[in-house]
Amino acid sequence: MKNRPLLEMSVETLEAAKAAVRGGADRVELCENLSVGGVTPNPGLIGEARERIGIPIFAMIRPRGGDFCYSAAEFERMKEETALAKAARMDGVVFGILTPEGRVDIPRMKELVHVANPLPVTFHRAFDELADLVQGLEDVIAAGAARVLTSGGKPTAEEGSAQIGQLLEQAQERIVVLAGGGIRPFNLSRIARAARAAEFHSGLSNLIPGPGESHREFEEGVQALVKVLEEESQRFEAAAAEAKSSG
């Protein structure tokens, strides 16, 4: 059993998913077009990944880039794609829907969560578009999501690490807070110390190779993230043991 936080890697190709596994990732978020934040992967990629990847796979359900307020037709498409992901034996799905007023669309989220059941749902970084993250977290919980991916309302998790820590306190055991946004090996220690999350998310977009290029650097980047999480877990455990013995 791994004695460190879980590491999820977002990937848009089978080769990247395989490199993430080799690097030690615990889960992959499968999507396409990461340049716009990710959209629903095509059925062929989903099927191939399920056949070749042994760790849990969460599929992104997002019909397009841009905002997170969807038309009736787009919402129907999201329901269809969620059902397809479930039929393809994905381990979870990732989506987020907002109202035109910029709040969590609880009724539509509940409907989509019902379609996904029993797969766990991650409410993605649409969460960081909310003006009120505290109320937003309660709304995401009410909608039935199992986890929420957030950078604490800031452009990166490093900038929002204090807010992530506050969300973790608010969440208690009701929902998993997945810290993500610009996470790299060089800043993960600072983020992990400020926000003691049980799960972290990274895409290492700076290491994604071009067509036909090797995924070696990406794999090594994943290994570096895993190493940081292991070191931070050991440091935290040592500090806790010292505090207990001195107390």
C-alpha angles and dihedrals in degrees: 000000000000112000096206139071118289118261120214120189124199112221137174102194137048091241091055090049091052090048090051090053092049089049092056103259115161098210139007130217105214119209144132132241100024088181088080094038096273135295133207112302117236118260092250093058091045092052094045093048092050090052096047106031119075100188124079116288124204114195122216114234107200123129096204145351122265126056127002099236106103135199121238090259092050091049091052088051090052090053091051092048091048091053090048092050090051092049089050089058098249113170095226144345133234125214144130133197127194131191122241086258090060100253131119109282095229099179094051092042091052090050092051092044087054091053090049095048125156089023114089116246127222116203101217131214093297077095090073090060090067119106092212111042094177093058089037092059091052089050093050090050091048089051090059102248117155096211142006126218112215146159090201093264092298131107091258137023089240091060092043099040094112091052090047088055090052091049090052090055091048093047096052105168096330098091139001115250108213110200115215145143125104094354113168133165091257095057103029094091092058092046094047092050094049095042113030094202123170091219134039131192129206138166099187087213090175089064101045106122126226123250111303094007125125122266091214095112091047091050091049089049090055090049089052092052091050091050092052091051091049092049093047091049091052091047092050093048092049091050091048092049091049092049091050094050093047092046 
